[in-house]
Amino acid sequence: TTTETDLQSKVEAKALELKEKLNNICEKVEIAGPGFINFYLKNEVLRNELEKEIKTVETKYTDLNVLVEHSSPNLFKPFGVGHLMNNFVGEFIARSMKLGGAYVKTMAFPSDISIGVAKALFIIQKDIKDGKKDLEYFRQTNEDEVVAYLGEAYVRGVKECEEEINLNEAKKVLDEMYNITDDELLKLINITREKNESYFRKVLNEIGTNIDKFVFERQAGEVGKKIVKRNIGKVFTESEGAVVYIPEEGRKDINTSVFINSQGYPTYEAKDLGLIKMKFDEFLVKTFYQLKI
């Protein structure tokens, strides 16, 4: 339409105008669709900025203790491009802090307990029952092959649990994951987690990253749940079988949050609370997100 043509012309004119103004720092400026303009910085500009930042940062964090949490993929999934992006950002921060004189530790916080993991375990248990897999397969097979199979089980679990009967079975597995009474399931959880961690460490090592500590979601959830229970009546309130945090009246910036749900499971809020305690107990340092940079 005429309106669309006029808008496109205005965008093109603005792009040309910006290109003229930014000619000294941009290699090129191009339109990337309606409402989007891509800027390509010149290599020498990036190098100059990096050199200036290096000079600025060299003594900026001397003797500061820093914990950087990054590269925290969910279990039962091969390492992907999204994980790499998280790794690159975290690794850049960790190395920058070290360059600035800080004492740096790194940790990852993989998810090892969720309905998604339960669906995958439901599939694996079916395969074991059908004689297609056994615990020795997980013990003796290399990490790459095991993780590839776990990824397939995850996908199959999502698909098969579209049926209500299978979803209910997966929920039973999740219940069991939180209240383990089945020794075989415990062995399965432990061996798959060990294989996942070994695989993650190998991949991270191949791209030049070392993670000092892995803290799993299950561990943080147990710690967080204890903290919440100890503070019922002080900070937290029991409500309809759950445990929640209710902000003071007038705090419009904070919503009521569930920390232990009605099934007795710690939510992400409780897991984060446990994780914070574990960070300080383990490292006695400031985590990166608390630094004013």
C-alpha positions, 0 to 999 in steps of 0.5 A: 500500500501507499502507507507501507511504501511511505513508511519504508521510504522513511526507514530507508532515509533514516538509515542513510541519515544514521549511516552518515552520522555513524560513518566513523564507527560503523562498517555499514548500516542496513535495513533488516525489515520494517522497524529494524536497522542493523549496525556493523561496528568497525573492527578497529573500533571494537579493538580500541574499546576493548583496549580501553576497557582492559586498562580500566579494569586491570585493578578495578576488582583487586582482592574482591571475591566473586562468584559467577554462576553460568552454564546451567543447562537442564539435565537430559538435554545435549548441549546446544547453541543457547547453552553456548550463549550462556557460557560465553557471557558467563565466561567473559564475566569470569575472565574479566573479573580475574583480569581486574584482580578478583578472586573468581569462582564459578558454579553451575545450577543445572535443573535435575528435578522437574515435570520434564525430567519426570517425563523422561524418567517415565520413558526410561523406566518403560524402556527398562521394563521392556528390556531395552535398557538397564542400569549397566547401560548407563554405567558402561556407555560413554557420556555422549551416547547416554546423553543423546538417549536421555535427550530422546527420552525427554522428547518422547516423554513430552509427546507421550505425556500428551495422553492423560494416563501417561501424564499421571504416571509421570506425575507419580514419578515426580512425586517419587523424585521428591520423596524417594522410597524406590532404591532402583529409581534412586540409582537411576537418578544418580547414575543419569545425573553423574553421566550428565555432569561428566558430559557437561564438564567434558563439553565445557572443558573442550570450549575452555571453561572450568566450573568449580562447583555444580549445585543441582536444583534438588539440593537447593530445593531441600535447603530452601524448603528447610529455611522456609519451614523454619520461618513460618509465622515470621516471614512465611504464611501457611495458606490452603496447604501451601506456604507463601510469602505475603508482602506488607500492605502498601508494597505494590511492587511485590506479589504474593509468592508460593515457596512450598506448593500444596503438594509439599514441593519447593518452588523455584522461589524456595530453590533460589533461596536455598541456592543463595544460602549454599553459595555463601556457605560454600564460597563465602563470597559475593555473587556477581549479580550483587556487585555494582559494576 
